Amino acid sequence: MIIVDTSVWIDYFNGFATGETNILDSALGKQEVVIGDLIILEILRGFRMNKDYNTAKRHLANLHQYHMLSPQLALKAADNYRKLRKKGITIRKTADIIIATFCIEEKLPLLYTDRDFIPFSKHLKLRSVSVKT
């Protein structure tokens, strides 16, 4: 089972062939690909055309969806952000902190291209499926 970040889904829906989109394409139908509610929001908000939005929404609805934030996870995410800040690393997006922390806590490997996840892999035991880390 893998969870796929917005960064990979955007490339996938835009038809860009990357190492990560190839992994996603291979995984679909062969292993369980799951998604988080926050990731769905990030993906769907970017579509301009209703047709594309509805197609993506229909495809994403077939995946098992996790709720990515709870009061306990919010505290863990804040702790993880602070741990990285103490190492001189600033994560740019709150959503990435939540997604990484969720994956760490649930022990789910994350397929991503967004560089904000690299410190979570290096320092906080985020399991990466990505080609580049």
N, C-alpha and C positions, 0 to 999 in steps of 0.2 A: 504494500500500500504506500502511495506517495501523495503528497499534497503539492499542488502546482501554484506558484505565485503569479500574480497579475502580470509581471514583466514577461513571463513566458507566454501566457495566454494572449497578450496583446500581439506579440510577434506571430503567434499561431493563427489568430483570426485575421491578421493582415497578410498572411501567406508568406512570411519570411522563413526561409530555411536556415536554422541554426542548429548547433549541437543539441541545445535544450528542446527546441521544437521537434527535432527528430526523436528525442527520448520520449517526449509527450505523445507524439503520433504512434510510436511503437507500443507505449504503455496502454493507450486507450484500447479497450477490448481484451487486453491480455492480462492486466493486473488492475487492482482497484486504484483508481485515480479519484481523490477526494478534493473537496474545496471548502473554503470557509466563507461565511456570510460577508465578512469584510472584503474578501477577494472578489466575490461576485459584485459587490457594490462598485469597487474600483474598476472592474472590467466594463460593466454595463454603462457606467456614467460616461464613458468615452465614445460611445457610438453616436454618430450624427444622423445616420439614416435609420428610419423606423424598421425597414426590412432587415437590416443587419442586426439591429438591436433585438428584434424578435427572434431571429434565427439563433443568435448567441444565447439568448435567454432560454430558449427551448432546449438547446444542447446542454447548457450548464445545469438545468433542472434535473437532468438524468443522473447527475453525480450526487454522491452522498455529501450532504452539507453539514458542517460543524458550526456551532456558535463559538466564536473565537474569544470573547471577552466576558469575564465574570468578575465579581469583586476580588476574588482571590488572585485571578490571573492579572488583574490591573496592578495589584501590589507586586507580583512577581515581575511584571514588565517594567515597573518603575525601578525595582532592584537591579534588573539586568541593564537598564539604561545607565544607572549610576555606576555599576561595575565597569562598564565600558568607558564612561566619562573619566573615571579615576585612572584609566590607562591612556587618557588623552584622545579617546575616540568619541566623536559626536555622530550619532545616527540622525539623519536628516528628517525622516518621516516617522511620525508616531505610529502609523499603520504598520510599518515594517517592524517596529519594536513589538507590537502586539502579535503579528504573524509569527515572528521568530520565537517569541516566548511560548506561544501556543504549541508550536511544533516541538520545542525543547521539552515542555511539560508532558505532552502526549506521546513523545518519542516517535514522531512522524518525520520521515525524511522529506526535505523541501527541495523542489526543483525550481531554480531561480536564475535570473541573470542580473538582478539588481545588486550593485556593489555594497549596499548597506547591510546585506546579510553575511558578508565575508567575516566581519569581526565576531558575529555570533557563532560562526563555524570554528573560527580560530580560538576563541577564548571562552565560549559558553556552551560548547557541546551540541550545537545545532548540527544535525546530520544533513549533509548536502547530497543531492542527486546531480547537481550541476556539473557541467563539463569543466568549467573554470572556477577554482576557489583559491 
